[in-house]
Every structure is written in structure tokens, then in C-alpha cells.
Amino acid sequence: MFLTQDSPGVPDQVEFGDNFGLSLLASDVNRDGRADLTAVAGQENDPEGAVSFLPGASSTLYSTTASTTFGPTRVGLPTRTYTAFGTHLAG
């Protein structure tokens, strides 16, 4: 499967240079027995970066209604201080 920020249920939209998918992590983050996908857009909001969380679903690869994206300010970090947020994912 090929995913972009324009795929159904993936938050945001494709923008030149965002580098969506720069880092990927498949794991059961929410412990529901399904693989979830975490994808990084390392240059989203040039150059802060953002992380997209796409929870696994029973009938499709990921939920098209429960996905979310967050950057450094969403987790309480100051604006324009961090670059390439999320690029060093650990499982």
C-alpha cells in the first residue's frame, strides 16, 4: 500500500518537502491487538516536523477516522526550537 498525506484518513495534505514517511514505526501502540502505524513528516511546518498516528483497524490497514497528527507544540515543547520532530522513533 502506498500512503501519502492525501490518502483517505491521513491528516494534513501533501506539501513539497514535508518528507512524510521519513521514519515509520509499526507497533501496537494502543494495545488493541492490531498493528498501528506511526509516520513522521520530518519537515512538516518547515522545519519543525510532525508525527502522524494511524491506528490499526479490523477491516482495513488503518482507521480512516481516528488518525491524528501532532508536532512539538502539541506535546508542550516551544515553537521553532525543535526541528525534524519525531524522526528518531523508538519502538
Secondary structure, DSSP 8 states (H G I E B T S, - for coil): ----TTSTT-SS---TT--EEEEEEEE-TT-SSS-EEEEEETTTTTTT-EEEEE---SSSSS-SSS-EEE-GGGGT--TTT-SSTT-S---
